Amino acid sequence: MHVNSRCRIHPKTETKAPPSVEVGSEVEEEPPSLQAGCVAAETLPAVKATRLKPSLKLVPTDPIQYRRKFRQLYYPAITDRQWNDWQWQIANRVRSQMQLEKVLTLAPQEKLAMEGLRTKLPLAITPYYLSLLVGHGADYALRRTVVPTVSEFMKMPDEADDPLGEENQSPVPGLVHRYPDRVLFLTLDFCSTYCRYCTRSRVVGHGRLFFNRRRLEQALEYIRRTPTIRDVLLSGGDPLTLGDARLEWLLTRLRQIKHVEIIRIGTKVPAVLPQRITPQLVRMLRRFHPLWMSLHFTHPDECTPDAFRACQRLADAGIPLGSQTVLLRDINDSVDTMRDLVHHLMRMRVRPYYLYQCDPISGSSHFRTPVEKGLEIIHGLRGFTSGYAVPTYVIDAPGGGGKIPLMPQYCQGHDSAGLGLKNYEEKLFHYPDVR
């Protein structure tokens, strides 16, 4: 197989239909953007598909230094232009045990998991994100979020494939209408990198939701005939793995619906594929204001210079940025780690928005923490850092109940002097409440 210097065309993918008119062939776990956003292969010189070079077996005593040598070791023939091309990153994702073992020494629980992935959430890691894992063992926070382990196959009695009841609140395929004034629009089921704790692991990566015009028009028609909908959240999968033309097509259709006031995009791209945030993309997005973006940062180690640059471009385009972080056991479930993360986010001009209790999806028990841990983290942030840096801790209620905020017990109830309050230092105060 051959690729051009800007993109890789999947051997099964058709390129006949213009992206603004019709969607291409529905290929399992393959991003439509690879055909929609690329220059035709025959217009650029062909080069051989990139292959991982076997590890030189250096001992990574210094992870930072080892990371700097990552490209030299595993992608020695790749130019800066190719490495910084988001479509090259997607085309060269690590998707198999053989590829992964050229970079990481897999632990027994990881090797066993790889054998059963045919029926579970697939493996996919961009070369960029993989470079963040080198020099670390199997217990490293970022590694645990993207490399499968056998714990994924252990389903507890209180877990479900669709714990939030999205299927029951879906009036048309790919659209979830839970709240009166807003909808969740699942644009596609593709992500550049798959998080092992994904709420929609029942759907993503299996070719169940394509960027298909017929399905999209059905969802758009539902929004048109439901005037109470003022807010549309594009999610999936990751909408920013679409090419510019397809994303622009969808945003244009939404902006033509007069009662749609706000459009939001949910994405993890700035953390796992910051190369996607190009000047061209940003120029296109800013035409659709008011446009908001919900990012997904999990750990401070994701806040690299590349991620900083991506967020800067989005913020400079006037797009308000918020981060939705999932609370994960032994990954970010400490006050120090979470404080470090929110401080990085603030410097990146990203408002820490939600701290999610991990949803009880099938095989998630090794990721989930007690609710008391989340309350402890919020208590450790409130008063000890800027108010803007403190996210709202929420549980997305199983069965489709929506997000329910949780707070430490700052309110101590009423007494004869008024309302009893406890501050961040555990000191008691009274407010003369009016009755």
Order of alpha helices (4+ residues) and beta strands (2+ residues): beta-alpha-beta-alpha-alpha-alpha-alpha-alpha-alpha-alpha-alpha-beta-beta-alpha-beta-alpha-beta-alpha-alpha-beta-alpha-beta-alpha-beta-alpha-beta-beta-beta-beta-beta
